[in-house]
Amino acid sequence: MGQPALLDGSRTELRQRLKSERQALIDAFRHDGKPEKLLRGLRTCVDGVLGDAWHAAGLPANTALVGVGGYGRGELFPHSDVDLLILLGQPADALTQAKLEALVQLFWDLGLEIGHSIRTVDECMVESGADITVQTSLLEARLVTGDAHLFDELRHRYRAAMDPQAFFQAKTAEMRVRHAKYEYTAFALEPNVKESPGALRDLQVILWVAKAAGLAESWSQMARAKLITRTEARQLMEKEYAFKDIRVRLHLQTKRREDRLVFDVQTAIAKTFGLENGDGRRASEYLMQRYYWAAKTVTQLNTIMLQNIEAQLFRRPAASSPLSGPFGVRFNEVHGFIDIAHDDTFERHPPAVLEVFVAMTERPDIKGLSARTIRALWHARNVIDDAFRADPANRALFLRILKAPVGLVHALRRMNDMGILGRYLPAFRSIIGQMQHDLFHVYTVDQHIMMVVRNLRRFTMPEHAHEYPFCSQLIADFRDRWLLYVAALFHDIAKGRGGDHSELGMQDAREFCVSHGLREADTELVVFLVQHHLTMSTVAQKQDLSDPDVIAAFAAVVKDERHLTALYLLTVADIRGTSPKVWNAWKAKLLEDLYRVTLRVLGGEPHSTDRELRARQKEALATLRLYGLPADAHEALWRQLDVAYFLRHDASDIAWQTRALHDKVASERPVVKARLAPIGEGLQVAVYVKDQPDLFARICSYFDRKNFSILDAKIHTTRHGYALDSFLVTEENFAGSYRDIINLIEHELHAQLASQEALPVPTRGRLSRLSRTFPVTPSVDLRPDERGQFHVLSVAANDRPGLLYTIASVLTRYRINLHTAKIMTLGERVEDVFLIDGTALANPRVQVQLETDLLDALKI
């Protein structure tokens, strides 16, 4: 009882009909490429199937099936949910409830992805009043089948209850939160065609608030209502069409509801548009460049339309007054926005194109630019030509923006969005929307630069001082910090031209500084930063910071404290601006350690091995006294440790290991100790055991099996033949259960080292989708160090589970001894450096074979 009156044969027939009609529509789209026709066709097809199932269900007469959300809007993407409201004239009794449950199950059985709710009109009104999402979905409600009078009652009551002003405020606030989630940029390398700034959702917000206000329900109606121009309406229709087309192809390519233009489908989708490689660029780059320009247009028009709708909704009297300051003759202040005094302000006085942004930075109370100003700026950007750029007054205005105490990032972003920044800096224009295929940048080049400027600015803001206290402390005392912003603008400006972008960018930066009248010392600093913006991270992450020669060489590059501080600040901001995944506490510590030790050398204090050794031992002993150990407890262990050990470990690490091992110096069994890393991220694991040829590989094997990532490894052999190795490891779930994980590591790793069981054969771990899409050609470089005592092995490859164990296994086969391991992970790419020795390395042929075997092991 309660089952829809639909026989199994009829169900099968209905399911088959849905499948065949859907496939026919998809085949037609692949032939004619018309997304709107497909979206309407899929909706009509589903309407028919749902209607037949509904009528067979035997529901009471006063019920209705209503489409809401995108389906209610009258369009259905190939793998989108079918959002339904089952509207009841009165609460369902037991029989009706059973029929409804069976009906919904039938919808699923037919192969539809259903999102549904079952409510009376009263319940709809309560829910829409409490939840903006429900209110929004009902805004686009459409009757599919059932009681039309009941649906009309819902529409009438919904419209009567609608508060357009409250709806506008809620939807714009919701949009701001969504934009923040995507870092306020449409220029992510893997944008979401539906949700990213400038994408489909932004267009839908405009139509929702306009419809709620009763102003318009389409772009053409908005043009007739004077909310936008006819040209802008046509542009919006074109961009909406383009986004829908891409989203349809995404669904068909991935065979699921996928709205992200991820790397591994970009090329395939580009080819469905007929985009092919033409000038050496990937086909996907043509697609993404089109997407970014479309999103930029939507972003601009979105601001204009929201302002115009807001003005209509709130009907505030035009309270216009000249803008305070020197630009009042050309700009007015209207409701907190900068408005041009005349429609042709920019044409009559071209410098006003920059003056308006100066005004933005000098008036922090200003909310932004008026819709009229934005529109006029967009059309006036062509006034920026060679003569404009050469005008000393305009150059002074641009520097005034860079020197602004507040609002710089907002101004630069707006200048970039409106094409002003690329016009003023022609070199910058060539990187707008330029993709980066290095597996760790997640933004286009221009947006990465904006992120770096933003990060530098955040160092100056008291409300962000808790994020990077050391950076905030340094920049507070840095004179002319605006020079850092100039360096940030130019540090990657030469990407994509071929050649070393640091050297090419250095030339652009010098030309800018000279033409804008910067002092020679300031020009030299900016040029230095652009040239060496990668140097500090390379030294910190790839070289031995305990080596006095390494520090001396780096100090010779930076020359003085001002250059060192500037480079440190730019380096931190740069790494943070690549991707949220690239920065970690370990990299922060390496950079800060390099800064501090270099500063001491620059201050005239030579990097003395003896002084550093005594300082660390003294600090470690002070810590040991706090543990209550006897005064001579450290002596037995320290007699077995050489200078290299003390220089490569912090005093806190020395004290921790000494406390754990002072009474186990001659232990016959392995000792494994773990603790939370003092840097605040990951765990430190110390291993003490009689040395053995395959020890490093054995430890890596354990961490590989547990899916732990090794961030750093320090390998040391004591004078009496024991290995004292320490590792910094991390894993996503450490924070929640670190006590249990510490106990697990100490127990299991001890057992594995004591058992001496045969090592497993390394497996080629599964690559991430990014690594599969952009494979790194493995490289291996083996060469003697400067003293000829050790060899330096440098490896670059795609990251994958078990990679370090794979490398360790090859080294074990050749009886290679490992002394240090520098693990640098850049997103999906690893660049590891190992300090090694072994008798096999004395033979050139063996060296070549080792490199060959490593390359083979690193292959995907």
C-alpha positions in Angstrom: 0.0 0.0 0.0 1.2 3.5 -0.7 3.3 2.6 -3.7 3.0 4.6 -6.9 0.8 2.9 -9.5 3.7 2.3 -11.8 4.5 -1.3 -12.8 8.1 -2.4 -13.0 7.9 -2.5 -16.8 6.6 1.1 -16.9 9.5 2.1 -14.5 12.0 0.5 -16.8 10.4 2.2 -19.8 10.4 5.6 -18.1 14.1 5.2 -17.0 15.0 4.1 -20.5 13.1 7.1 -22.0 15.0 9.5 -19.7 18.3 8.0 -20.6 17.7 8.0 -24.4 16.3 11.5 -24.5 19.2 12.8 -22.3 21.8 11.1 -24.6 20.1 12.5 -27.7 20.3 16.0 -26.3 24.0 15.6 -25.4 24.8 14.2 -28.8 23.0 17.2 -30.4 25.1 19.6 -28.2 28.3 17.9 -29.2 27.2 18.5 -32.8 25.9 22.1 -32.6 27.6 23.4 -29.4 24.6 25.3 -28.1 24.5 25.1 -24.3 21.2 26.9 -23.8 19.4 24.4 -26.0 20.9 21.5 -24.0 20.0 23.1 -20.7 16.4 23.8 -21.7 16.1 20.4 -23.3 17.3 18.5 -20.2 14.8 20.5 -18.1 12.0 19.7 -20.5 12.9 16.0 -20.6 13.0 15.8 -16.7 9.8 17.7 -16.5 8.1 15.1 -18.6 9.5 12.1 -16.7 8.7 13.7 -13.3 5.2 14.6 -14.4 4.4 11.0 -15.5 5.8 9.6 -12.2 3.9 12.2 -10.2 0.5 11.4 -11.8 1.1 7.7 -11.2 1.8 8.3 -7.5 -1.9 8.9 -6.6 -1.2 11.9 -4.4 -4.1 14.1 -3.1 -5.3 16.8 -5.4 -4.1 19.7 -3.3 -0.4 18.9 -3.8 2.1 20.3 -6.3 5.6 19.5 -7.6 7.7 22.6 -7.8 11.1 23.1 -9.3 13.4 25.4 -7.3 17.0 26.6 -7.6 18.6 26.1 -11.0 16.0 23.6 -12.1 13.3 26.1 -11.1 15.1 28.7 -13.2 14.4 26.5 -16.2 17.8 25.0 -16.9 19.5 21.8 -15.9 23.2 21.0 -16.3 24.0 17.4 -17.3 25.0 16.2 -13.8 23.4 18.8 -11.6 20.9 18.0 -8.8 17.2 18.3 -9.6 16.0 20.6 -6.8 12.4 19.9 -5.9 9.8 21.2 -3.5 6.8 19.0 -2.9 4.2 21.4 -1.9 1.3 20.2 0.4 -2.0 21.9 0.9 -2.1 20.4 4.4 0.3 18.3 6.6 0.6 14.8 5.2 -1.2 11.9 6.8 0.4 8.5 7.1 -0.9 7.3 3.7 0.3 10.4 1.9 3.6 10.3 3.7 4.1 6.7 2.5 3.3 7.7 -1.0 5.7 10.6 -0.9 8.5 8.5 0.3 7.9 5.9 -2.4 7.7 8.7 -5.0 11.0 10.2 -4.0 12.6 6.7 -4.1 11.2 6.3 -7.5 12.8 9.6 -8.7 16.1 8.2 -7.5 15.4 4.8 -9.2 14.9 6.6 -12.5 18.5 7.8 -12.3 17.9 11.4 -11.1 20.1 13.2 -8.5 17.3 14.6 -6.4 17.5 17.4 -3.8 14.1 17.7 -2.2 12.0 19.1 0.6 8.4 18.5 1.5 6.5 21.4 3.0 3.2 23.2 3.3 2.9 26.8 2.3 3.0 27.9 5.9 6.2 25.9 6.4 7.7 27.4 3.3 7.1 30.9 4.6 8.6 30.1 8.0 11.7 28.5 6.5 12.2 31.3 3.9 12.0 33.9 6.7 14.7 32.1 8.7 17.1 30.9 5.9 18.3 33.1 3.0 19.1 29.9 1.0 15.5 28.8 1.1 14.3 32.3 0.3 16.6 32.4 -2.7 15.5 29.0 -4.0 11.8 30.0 -3.8 12.6 33.1 -5.7 13.0 31.0 -8.8 10.2 28.5 -8.0 8.4 27.0 -11.0 5.4 24.8 -11.2 6.3 21.4 -12.8 2.9 19.7 -12.2 0.1 19.5 -9.7 -2.2 22.1 -8.0 -1.7 25.4 -9.8 -3.8 27.3 -7.3 -1.7 26.0 -4.4 1.5 27.2 -6.2 -0.1 30.6 -6.8 -0.9 30.9 -3.1 2.8 30.2 -2.4 4.0 32.8 -4.9 1.5 35.4 -3.6 2.5 35.0 0.0 6.2 34.8 -0.8 6.1 38.1 -2.7 4.1 39.8 0.0 6.6 38.7 2.6 9.7 39.7 0.5 11.8 42.5 2.0 14.0 43.5 -1.0 16.3 45.6 1.1 17.0 42.9 3.6 17.4 40.4 0.8 19.9 42.6 -1.0 22.0 43.0 2.1 21.9 39.3 2.9 22.9 38.2 -0.7 25.7 40.8 -1.0 27.0 39.8 2.4 26.9 36.2 1.3 28.8 37.1 -1.8 31.5 38.8 0.1 32.0 35.7 2.2 32.2 33.6 -0.9 34.7 36.0 -2.5 36.8 35.8 0.6 36.9 32.0 0.4 38.5 32.4 -3.1 40.9 35.1 -1.9 38.9 37.8 -3.8 40.3 36.7 -7.1 38.9 35.2 -10.2 42.5 34.4 -11.3 43.1 31.1 -9.5 44.7 28.6 -11.8 41.8 26.2 -11.1 38.8 28.4 -10.8 35.3 27.3 -10.0 33.1 28.2 -12.9 30.1 28.4 -10.7 31.3 29.9 -7.4 34.6 31.9 -8.0 34.5 35.7 -8.1 33.4 36.9 -11.5 31.7 33.5 -12.4 28.1 32.3 -12.8 27.1 32.8 -9.2 28.0 36.5 -9.3 25.7 36.8 -12.3 22.9 35.0 -10.5 23.2 37.3 -7.5 22.5 40.3 -9.7 19.5 38.7 -11.2 18.2 37.5 -7.8 18.4 40.9 -6.1 17.0 42.7 -9.2 14.1 40.2 -9.3 13.4 40.4 -5.6 13.3 44.2 -5.9 10.9 44.0 -8.9 13.3 45.8 -11.1 14.2 43.2 -13.8 14.4 39.5 -14.4 16.8 39.5 -17.4 19.8 41.4 -18.8 17.6 43.1 -21.4 15.1 44.2 -18.8 18.0 45.6 -16.7 19.1 47.6 -19.7 15.6 49.0 -20.2 15.5 49.9 -16.5 18.7 51.9 -17.0 20.6 49.7 -14.5 23.2 48.9 -17.2 23.8 50.0 -20.8 22.7 47.9 -23.8 26.4 47.2 -24.6 26.9 46.0 -21.0 23.8 43.8 -21.2 25.1 42.2 -24.4 28.5 41.6 -22.7 26.9 40.0 -19.7 24.8 37.7 -21.9 27.9 36.7 -23.8 29.8 36.0 -20.6 26.9 34.0 -19.1 26.7 32.0 -22.3 30.4 31.3 -22.2 30.4 30.2 -18.5 27.4 27.9 -19.1 29.1 26.4 -22.1 32.3 25.7 -20.1 30.3 24.2 -17.2 28.3 21.9 -19.5 31.6 20.7 -21.0 33.0 20.2 -17.6 30.1 17.9 -16.6 30.3 15.9 -19.8 34.1 15.6 -19.7 34.2 14.5 -16.0 30.9 12.5 -16.1 29.9 14.1 -12.8 28.9 17.3 -11.2 32.3 19.1 -11.4 32.4 22.9 -11.5 36.1 23.4 -11.1 38.3 23.9 -14.1 41.0 21.7 -12.7 44.3 21.2 -14.6 43.7 17.7 -15.7 40.6 18.6 -17.7 41.6 22.1 -19.0 43.3 20.8 -22.1 40.5 18.3 -23.0 37.9 21.0 -22.7 40.0 23.5 -24.7 40.1 21.0 -27.5 36.3 20.6 -27.5 36.3 24.3 -28.3 38.7 23.7 -31.2 41.5 25.5 -29.3 44.9 24.0 -30.3 48.5 24.8 -29.6 49.6 27.6 -32.0 52.5 29.6 -30.6 54.1 27.1 -28.2 51.5 27.6 -25.5 49.2 24.9 -24.2 45.7 24.7 -25.6 44.5 25.1 -22.1 46.1 28.6 -21.8 43.9 29.9 -24.6 40.8 28.6 -22.8 41.9 30.0 -19.4 42.8 33.4 -20.9 39.3 33.7 -22.3 37.9 32.6 -19.0 39.9 35.2 -17.0 39.0 38.1 -19.3 35.3 37.1 -19.1 35.5 36.9 -15.3 37.2 40.3 -15.2 34.4 41.8 -17.2 31.8 40.3 -14.9 33.6 41.5 -11.8 33.5 45.1 -13.2 29.9 45.0 -14.2 28.9 43.3 -11.0 30.1 46.3 -9.0 28.3 48.7 -11.3 25.0 46.8 -11.2 25.0 46.3 -7.5 25.5 50.0 -6.9 22.7 50.9 -9.3 20.3 48.3 -7.8 21.2 49.5 -4.3 20.5 53.1 -5.3 17.1 52.1 -6.6 16.2 50.0 -3.6 17.2 52.5 -0.9 16.3 55.6 -2.9 18.6 57.9 -1.0 18.6 61.5 -2.1 21.6 62.5 -4.1 23.9 63.9 -1.5 26.8 65.0 -3.7 29.6 67.2 -2.4 33.1 68.0 -3.8 35.7 65.5 -2.6 37.9 67.0 0.0 41.5 67.6 -1.0 43.2 68.7 -4.1 41.0 66.7 -6.5 37.7 68.1 -5.4 37.3 70.0 -8.7 37.2 66.7 -10.6 35.5 64.3 -8.1 32.5 64.4 -5.8 31.7 62.2 -2.8 28.3 60.5 -3.2 27.1 58.3 -0.4 30.7 57.4 0.5 31.8 56.7 -3.1 34.0 58.7 -5.4 32.0 60.0 -8.3 33.4 62.0 -11.3 32.2 65.6 -11.5 31.6 65.3 -15.2 31.0 62.4 -17.6 34.1 63.3 -19.6 36.4 64.0 -16.6 39.0 61.5 -17.7 39.0 62.6 -21.3 39.3 66.3 -20.4 42.0 65.6 -17.7 43.8 62.3 -18.3 45.9 62.4 -15.1 42.5 62.0 -13.2 42.8 58.3 -14.2 45.5 58.0 -11.5 44.2 60.8 -9.3 41.1 58.8 -8.5 43.2 56.0 -7.0 45.3 58.5 -5.1 42.1 59.8 -3.6 41.0 56.2 -2.7 44.2 55.7 -0.7 44.1 59.1 1.0 40.5 58.8 2.1 40.2 55.5 4.1 36.6 56.3 4.9 35.7 56.1 1.2 33.9 52.9 0.3 35.0 52.8 -3.3 34.3 54.1 -6.7 30.8 54.9 -7.9 29.3 52.9 -10.8 29.6 56.0 -13.1 33.3 56.4 -12.2 34.0 52.7 -12.8 32.2 52.7 -16.1 34.1 55.9 -17.2 37.4 54.5 -16.1 36.9 51.3 -18.1 36.3 53.3 -21.2 39.1 55.8 -20.5 41.9 53.4 -19.9 43.2 54.1 -23.5 44.2 57.6 -22.5 47.3 56.0 -20.9 49.9 56.1 -23.7 53.6 56.7 -24.0 53.2 60.4 -23.5 51.0 59.8 -20.4 53.6 57.4 -18.9 56.4 59.9 -19.6 54.7 62.8 -17.9 56.5 63.5 -14.6 53.3 64.6 -13.0 51.7 61.2 -13.7 54.8 59.4 -12.5 54.6 61.3 -9.2 50.9 60.3 -8.9 51.8 56.6 -9.3 54.5 56.8 -6.7 52.0 58.6 -4.4 49.8 55.5 -4.7 52.7 53.2 -3.8 53.6 55.4 -0.8 50.0 55.5 0.5 49.7 54.6 4.2 46.5 52.7 3.7 44.4 51.3 0.8 47.3 50.3 -1.5 46.3 46.7 -2.1 42.7 47.7 -2.8 43.8 50.4 -5.2 46.3 48.2 -7.1 43.7 45.4 -7.4 41.1 47.8 -8.8 43.7 49.3 -11.2 44.5 45.8 -12.4 40.8 44.8 -12.7 40.1 47.9 -14.8 43.1 47.6 -17.0 44.8 50.7 -15.7 47.8 49.0 -14.1 48.7 47.0 -17.2 48.4 50.2 -19.3 50.7 52.2 -17.0 53.2 49.3 -16.7 53.3 47.7 -20.1 55.5 44.8 -18.8 52.8 44.0 -16.2 50.2 43.8 -18.9 51.9 40.8 -20.5 51.5 38.7 -17.3 47.8 39.4 -16.7 46.1 36.1 -16.8 49.3 34.2 -17.4 49.2 30.7 -16.0 52.0 29.1 -14.1 52.7 25.4 -14.5 55.1 24.9 -11.7 52.8 22.9 -9.4 53.0 25.2 -6.4 51.6 28.5 -7.6 47.8 28.5 -7.5 47.3 31.9 -9.0 48.1 33.6 -12.3 51.3 35.7 -12.3 49.6 39.0 -11.9 47.4 37.7 -9.0 50.4 36.2 -7.3 52.1 39.6 -7.4 49.0 41.1 -5.9 49.1 38.5 -3.1 52.8 39.3 -2.4 52.0 43.0 -2.1 49.1 42.1 0.2 51.3 40.0 2.4 53.8 42.7 2.8 51.1 45.2 3.7 49.7 42.8 6.3 53.1 42.8 8.1 52.5 46.5 8.7 49.0 46.2 10.2 48.6 45.8 14.0 45.5 43.6 13.6 47.7 41.0 11.7 50.8 41.2 13.9 49.9 37.9 15.5 50.3 36.1 12.1 54.0 36.8 11.6 55.3 38.7 14.7 58.9 38.7 13.6 58.0 40.2 10.2 55.8 42.7 11.8 58.6 43.7 14.1 61.1 44.1 11.3 58.9 46.1 9.0 57.9 48.5 11.7 61.5 49.8 11.8 62.1 49.6 8.0 62.5 53.0 6.4 60.7 53.6 3.1 58.8 50.3 3.2 57.1 51.3 -0.1 60.3 50.2 -1.9 59.3 46.7 -0.9 56.1 47.1 -2.8 57.9 48.2 -5.9 60.1 45.1 -5.7 57.0 43.0 -5.2 55.5 44.5 -8.4 58.5 43.6 -10.4 59.8 40.4 -8.9 57.9 38.1 -11.3 57.1 40.6 -14.0 59.3 39.0 -16.6 57.9 35.5 -16.3 57.0 33.9 -19.6 59.4 35.8 -21.7 62.1 33.1 -21.8 65.3 33.3 -20.0 65.9 34.1 -16.3 62.9 36.1 -15.1 65.0 37.5 -12.2 67.5 39.0 -14.5 65.0 40.3 -17.0 62.8 41.7 -14.2 65.8 43.4 -12.7 66.2 45.4 -16.0 62.5 46.4 -15.9 62.8 47.4 -12.2 65.8 49.5 -12.9 64.2 51.3 -15.8 61.1 52.0 -13.7 63.1 53.4 -10.7 65.3 55.6 -12.9 62.4 57.0 -14.9 60.4 57.7 -11.7 63.3 59.6 -10.1 64.2 57.2 -7.3 67.4 57.9 -5.5 70.4 55.7 -6.5 70.4 53.8 -3.2 66.7 53.1 -3.4 67.0 52.0 -7.0 69.9 49.6 -6.1 67.8 48.1 -3.3 64.8 47.4 -5.5 67.0 46.0 -8.3 68.8 43.8 -5.7 65.5 42.4 -4.4 64.2 41.6 -7.8 67.4 39.9 -8.9 67.8 37.9 -5.6 64.1 37.3 -4.7 64.7 33.5 -4.8 68.2 33.5 -3.3 67.3 33.4 0.4 64.8 30.6 0.1 67.2 28.5 -1.9 70.0 29.0 0.7 67.7 28.3 3.6 66.1 25.2 2.2 69.0 23.6 0.2 72.2 24.5 1.9 73.8 23.6 5.3 73.2 26.6 7.6 75.7 25.2 10.1 78.5 25.7 7.5 80.3 29.1 8.2 81.2 29.3 4.5 77.5 29.1 3.5 76.6 32.0 5.8 79.6 34.0 4.8 78.7 33.6 1.1 75.1 34.7 1.7 76.3 37.6 3.8 78.5 38.7 1.0 75.4 38.8 -1.3 73.2 40.8 1.0 76.0 43.1 2.2 74.2 44.9 5.0 71.3 44.7 7.4 68.9 46.8 5.3 69.2 44.5 2.3 69.0 41.4 4.5 65.8 42.6 6.2 64.2 43.6 2.9 65.0 40.3 1.3 63.7 38.3 4.3 60.4 40.2 4.2 60.0 39.8 0.5 60.9 36.1 0.6 58.3 35.3 3.3 55.6 37.3 1.5 56.6 35.6 -1.8 56.4 32.1 -0.5 53.1 32.8 1.3 51.7 34.2 -2.0 52.2 31.1 -4.0 49.7 28.7 -2.3 48.4 28.1 1.2 50.0 24.7 1.1 53.6 25.7 0.4 54.3 27.6 3.6 54.9 25.8 6.8 56.5 26.3 10.2 59.6 24.5 9.2 60.3 26.8 6.2 59.6 29.8 8.5 62.2 28.5 11.0 64.9 27.9 8.3 64.4 31.5 6.9 64.5 33.0 10.4 67.5 31.0 11.4 69.3 32.2 8.2 68.3 35.8 8.9 69.5 35.8 12.5 72.9 34.1 11.9 73.6 36.3 8.9 72.7 39.4 10.8 75.3 38.5 13.4 77.9 38.1 10.7 76.9 41.5 9.1 77.2 43.1 12.6 80.9 42.2 12.7 80.6 39.0 14.7 82.4 36.3 12.7 80.5 33.1 12.3 82.9 31.3 14.7 82.5 27.6 15.1 83.9 27.6 18.6 81.7 30.5 19.7 78.6 28.9 18.3 79.5 25.5 19.8 80.0 27.0 23.3 76.8 29.0 23.1 74.7 26.0 22.1 76.2 23.8 24.8 75.8 26.4 27.4 72.1 26.9 26.5 71.5 23.2 26.4 73.1 22.7 29.8 70.9 25.4 31.3 67.8 23.6 30.0 69.1 20.2 31.3 69.4 21.8 34.8 65.7 22.5 34.6 65.1 18.8 34.2 66.8 18.1 37.5 69.6 15.9 36.0 73.0 15.6 37.7 75.5 18.2 36.6 77.6 15.6 34.8 74.7 13.7 33.3 75.5 14.9 29.8 79.2 14.0 29.8 79.0 10.4 28.7 76.9 11.2 25.6 78.7 14.4 24.7 82.1 12.8 24.6 80.8 10.7 21.7 79.5 13.7 19.7 81.6 15.9 17.4 81.3 19.6 16.5 79.0 18.9 13.5 76.3 17.5 15.8 76.2 20.6 18.0 76.2 23.0 15.0 73.4 21.2 13.2 71.0 21.0 16.2 69.3 23.7 18.2 70.1 23.9 21.9 66.5 22.7 22.7 67.1 19.7 20.5 70.4 18.9 22.1 68.9 19.1 25.6 65.9 16.9 24.6 68.1 14.2 23.1 70.6 14.4 25.9 67.8 14.0 28.5 66.5 10.9 26.6 69.9 9.3 26.0 72.3 10.2 28.9 71.8 6.8 30.6 71.6 4.8 27.3 74.8 5.7 25.7 75.8 2.1 25.2 72.3 0.7 24.8 72.2 -2.6 22.9 68.6 -1.9 21.8 67.3 0.9 19.6 66.0 4.0 21.4 63.2 5.9 19.7 61.8 9.2 21.2 59.2 11.5 19.7 57.7 14.9 20.8 55.7 17.8 19.4 58.1 19.9 17.3 59.0 23.2 19.1 58.2 25.1 15.8 54.6 24.3 16.4 54.0 21.9 13.5 54.7 18.2 13.2 56.6 15.8 15.4 60.3 15.4 16.1 61.5 11.8 16.1 65.0 10.9 17.4 66.5 7.4 16.7 69.6 6.1 18.6 70.9 2.7 17.6 74.1 1.0 16.5 74.8 2.1 13.0 73.9 -0.1 10.1 74.1 0.4 6.3 70.4 0.4 5.6 69.3 2.4 8.7 68.0 5.5 6.8 66.1 3.4 4.4 64.6 1.4 7.2 63.3 4.5 9.0 62.0 6.0 5.7 60.2 2.7 5.1 58.4 3.0 8.4 57.3 6.6 7.8 56.3 5.7 4.2 54.0 2.9 5.5 52.4 5.4 7.9 51.9 8.1 5.3 54.0 10.5 7.2 55.8 13.3 5.3 59.5 13.9 6.2 60.2 17.7 6.3 63.8 17.4 7.5 66.4 14.8 8.4 69.6 15.2 10.4 71.9 12.1 10.2 74.8 11.8 12.7 77.2 9.0 13.6 78.8 9.1 17.0 82.5 8.4 17.7 81.6 5.0 19.1 79.6 3.8 16.0 76.0 4.7 16.9 73.6 6.5 14.7 71.8 9.5 16.2 69.3 10.5 13.6 66.5 13.0 14.0 63.5 13.6 11.7 60.8 16.3 11.5 57.6 14.5 10.2 54.1 15.7 9.7 50.7 14.3 8.8 47.2 15.8 8.6 45.8 14.3 11.8 48.7 15.0 14.2 47.0 17.9 15.9 44.0 15.9 17.1 45.7 12.8 18.5 49.4 13.6 18.8 49.8 11.8 22.2 48.6 8.5 20.7 50.8 9.0 17.6 53.9 9.7 19.6 53.4 6.4 21.6 52.7 4.6 18.4 55.9 5.8 16.7 58.1 5.1 19.7 56.7 1.5 20.0 56.4 0.5 16.3 59.6 2.1 15.0 61.6 0.6 17.9 60.1 -2.8 17.0 60.9 -2.5 13.3 64.6 -1.5 14.0 65.0 -4.3 16.5 63.6 -6.9 14.2 66.0 -6.4 11.3 63.4 -7.8 9.0 64.0 -7.5 5.2 63.1 -4.2 3.8 60.1 -4.1 1.4 60.5 -3.3 -2.2 59.8 0.4 -2.8 56.5 1.0 -4.7 55.8 3.8 -7.1 53.3 5.7 -5.1 50.3 7.2 -6.8 50.8 10.7 -8.2 48.3 13.4 -7.5 46.2 14.6 -10.3 48.3 17.8 -10.7 51.5 15.8 -10.9 49.9 13.5 -13.6 48.8 16.6 -15.5 52.1 18.4 -15.2 54.8 15.8 -14.8 58.3 17.0 -13.7 61.1 15.6 -15.7 63.3 14.0 -12.9 66.8 15.4 -12.5 69.8 14.1 -10.5 73.0 16.1 -9.9 75.9 14.5 -8.1 79.1 16.5 -7.4 81.8 16.9 -4.8 81.4 19.6 -2.2 83.8 22.5 -2.1 86.1 20.8 0.4 86.1 17.5 -1.5 85.2 15.7 1.7 81.6 14.8 0.8 79.4 14.7 -2.3 76.2 16.7 -2.7 73.3 14.9 -4.3 70.5 17.1 -5.7 67.2 15.5 -6.8 64.1 17.1 -8.3 60.9 15.2 -9.2 57.2 15.0 -8.7 56.2 14.4 -5.1 54.6 11.1 -4.4 54.1 8.8 -1.4 57.3 6.8 -0.7 59.6 9.0 -2.8 62.2 9.5 0.0 62.2 5.7 0.7 62.7 5.0 -3.0 65.8 7.3 -3.0 67.1 5.8 0.3 66.8 2.3 -1.1 69.0 3.1 -4.1 71.6 4.7 -1.8 71.5 1.6 0.4 72.3 -0.6 -2.6 75.4 1.4 -3.3 76.5 1.5 0.4 76.2 5.2 0.4 76.4 7.0 3.8 74.0 9.8 4.4 74.9 12.8 6.6 72.2 15.3 6.0 69.0 15.5 4.0 67.3 18.8 3.0 63.7 18.1 2.0 62.1 20.9 0.1 58.5 20.4 -1.0 57.0 23.0 -3.4 53.4 22.0 -3.8 53.6 18.9 -6.0 57.3 19.2 -6.7 60.2 18.1 -4.5 63.8 19.4 -4.6 65.8 17.4 -2.1 69.5 17.8 -1.3 71.6 15.1 0.4 75.1 15.3 1.8 76.6 11.8 1.2 79.9 9.8 1.1 81.0 6.3 0.4 83.8 4.3 -1.2 81.6 3.8 -4.3 81.7 7.5 -5.1 85.4 7.4 -5.8 84.7 5.5 -9.1 83.3 7.8 -11.9 81.6 4.8 -13.6 79.8 4.0 -10.4 78.7 7.6 -10.0 77.2 7.5 -13.4 75.4 4.3 -12.7 74.1 5.6 -9.4 72.7 8.7 -11.2 71.1 6.4 -13.8 69.5 4.2 -11.2 68.1 7.2 -9.3 66.6 8.6 -12.4 65.0 5.3 -13.2 63.6 5.1 -9.6 62.2 8.6 -9.9 60.3 8.0 -13.1 56.6 8.2 -13.0 
